[in-house]
Amino acid sequence: MNEIELYKRIGTRIKFLRETQNLTQENLAEKSGLSLDYIGKIEVCINKPGLRALIKISNALNVDIKELFEF
């Protein structure tokens, strides 16, 4: 798996987990302290989130960070 494919899968996984919890991108942005634009761009693989962003997202989704990599 190359880097681009990894980030695509992470974005897809974040979107899946968010939708499973009936959260909008705006809800996730508020809960994580990240911008709505940033969340949206992560989900479509325009932005490549760093470790700090992934920790904030996993905390906002109430999941262990490893769940973002379960694909």
Secondary structure, 3 states (H helix, E strand, C coil): CCHHHHHHHHHHHHHHHHHHCCCCHHHHHHHHCCCHHHHHHHHCCCCCCCHHHHHHHHHHCCCCHHHHHCC
